[in-house]
Amino acid sequence: MTVTITRRIPPQRLIDAINPVVRGLAGSRLHGLVDDQVLILHVTGRRTGRRYDIPVGFADLGDELLVVTQHRWRTNLRGGSDVTVTHHGRTTPMTAVVTEEPAAVAATLARAVERIGRAQAQRRFGLTLPDGYGPEDLETAVREYALATITLRTP
């Protein structure tokens, strides 16, 4: 039986309005207000060399952090990239690996859901995961929403 997995993300205008506040909080003494839900990914543009400070939701999987995105800025991380991450008020160098192939993204998401639980995964990844969903439903959602995963590890 096929079920529909949907994506729930705030409108881009709201994200654009809130991001400067989140960036400010993440690097301040008040970072505890956002630490459980958001980290700041510092990315250098491949062509421009410009630095981007991108607030992203994540899941802590113990030995790595997982980000799910549909945004095009992820192309700056293709092929593995050295990035810095601001989290818990500290900036840390990390290695980012982007996965864009739908079956691989769906498999990574399935492992993450198993590790952190369905309720946390729904909140962290902006997906609704109805009862009875299966791997093929997850892969269909990945394709429909052009999702990729970014795995962050300490070098």
Secondary structure as UniProt FT lines:
FT   STRAND          6..7
FT   HELIX           12..26
FT   TURN            29..30
FT   HELIX           31..33
FT   TURN            34..37
FT   STRAND          38..44
FT   TURN            46..48
FT   STRAND          51..57
FT   STRAND          59..60
FT   STRAND          65..69
FT   HELIX           72..77
FT   TURN            78..79
FT   STRAND          81..87
FT   TURN            88..89
FT   STRAND          90..99
FT   HELIX           102..116
FT   HELIX           118..125
FT   STRAND          127..128
FT   TURN            131..132
FT   HELIX           135..145
FT   STRAND          148..153
//
